Amino acid sequence: MSLIIPGSVTIPVGVVVERRPGVTPWADFAWRAVEVLENAPALAPWTVLREEEGRTLFFAGNADVALHPTDTDNYKHNLESSSPSIWVVLRAAEAAPGFKLQTVTVDAGEAHLYADSGSDLMETVPLPPGIRAALEAFVAEHHKERGFHKRKRDKAELDGLGRRGRVDSP
């Protein structure tokens, strides 16, 4: 069951991934996402697009980039960065070729959660122009500046802390 959040939008994308020979004895191959396509072709996931000199380009599959009104701060920071990005997360799978497309996001906070897992392969790809325009429009429509609000601490109730009062000697 998926949760539908009012005002949320999804943007369909496709992902191109490269597999090249590994350079260490511990890995046969090195993988990286190379491009996010705004207009994904109607291909099956993990279709080989090109092979040359030991490198293989795959169409990893389609995904939806989800935009939520509550996350516009993160989108705004991404757009204001020196190189706006989109993050692709691949997860190890038993089926060939060994990975599955887990998610694609423009939210650095969400990407950070996948990076912390340690078991996913996460790559940053430049944000395509059409997705950037859609993200800018979404932020313009939904972003609300939230001021910083510092909480005031409650005064401690000394009687409730179990402290003993001063005992005077007779």
N, C-alpha and C positions, 0 to 999 in steps of 0.2 A: 504494500500500500504506500503510495507516495503522498506527501503532504503538499497541498496546493496553497500557496501563500498569495493573497490578493495583491495585484500589481506586479507579480513576477512575470518574467518573460524568458523564453528560451530561444537561442539562436543555433540552428543546425550547422554543424561544421564537419569536415572530413580531415583526417590526419595522415600525413605521409611520414614514414619511419625508414631509417637507413640501418642496415646491418652490415658491418664490415669485419674482417678478420681481427681477432684479438691480438694484442701485442704482449700478453703475459701468458705464462703457462697455466694460469688459473682460470682463464676465460677463453673459450673457443671463438666467441664473437663479442663485438662491442655494438651496442644499440644506441640510437639517438633519434629523437623526433626532429625532423628537418623543416616541416611546413604544416600550417593549418590552413585548409582550403575553405574559402567562403562558400563556394559552389561545389559541393562534393559530387564526384561522379557516382553513378549507380553501379558500384562494384561490390563484390563480396569482400568481407574483411580478410585481410592478409593476402590480397591479390598482388602478385609480383608485377611491378610497373617497369622495372629495368634492372638488368644485371650487367656489370662490367667490372673487370679487374678485381674480382673477389668481393665487390660491394653489391648489395641488393637493395633496391628501393621497393618498399611495400606500401600499398594503401592499407593502413591499419584498421580503418573502419570509420563509421560515423559516430558522432556524439552530439549532445546538446549542451551548449554553454548556458547555464542558468544565471539569470540576473534577478536579485531580490532587492526590494526597496530598503530593507534594513542594512544592506551591505554597501551602500553608496560611498561611505567614507573610504573603504578599501579600493573601490573602483576609481574614485577621484585621485587617490594617491598614485595609483598605477598610471592613470592618464597624465598626471603632472610629473612623472619621473622622466629622466633623460631618455629612456628607451622603454616605452610602454610594451608590455609583454602579455603573452598568453601561455599558460602552463599546461603541459601534456603529461599525464600520469599513465605509465604502463605497469601492469602487475604480472608477475611470473605466472605461467600457466603450464599445465602438463601437456596440453595439445600443441601441435606444431603451429607456429614456429617457436613457441616457448614464452610468448607474452600475449596479454590481451589488453585492449584499450580500456582503461579504468575510468578516466574522466578527463575533461578539458575545462579549464577555469580561467577567469580573468581576475580572480580574487587571490591576492598574495597570501592572505590569512588562511584560506582553504588549502592552497598549495603547500603552505608551511606544515599543515597537519599531515599531509601525505609524506613530506620530506622527513618528518620526525619518526615515521613508522620504520624507516630503515630497510624495508623489504620492497618498496616500490621504486621504480625508475622514473624520475621526474626530470623533464627538460623544459627549458624556457625557450620560446619561439617569439620572434617579433610579432606584434599585434597587427593583423591584416587591416588595411584601410577601411573596408566596409564594416568590419566588426568594431573598429575604433569609432566610426561615426555612429553606429547603433549604441555603443556604450556611452558616448558623450551625450546623445539625446536622452538616454535613460537616466543618467546622472542629472542632467538639466531638469528633467521632469520630477524626479523623486528625491533628490538630495535636500536634506534639511540640516543646517549647521546646528550643532549641539554644543552649547557652551559648557565649560568645565564647572562642575558643581562639587565643592569640597564639603564633605560631611562634617558636622560638628560632633565631637565626641560627647557622650553622656557623662555626667559627673558620676564618679564611682560612689556607690553607697557602701560606706565602711562597715555598717552593721551586717550587711549581707556578705561580706568577704570573710567572715569568721575571725576577724581580729579581736583580740581582747582589749578591753579598755584599760586604762591605767589603774593599777591597784595601789591604794594608799595604805601604808602600814599603820597599825594602831598605836 
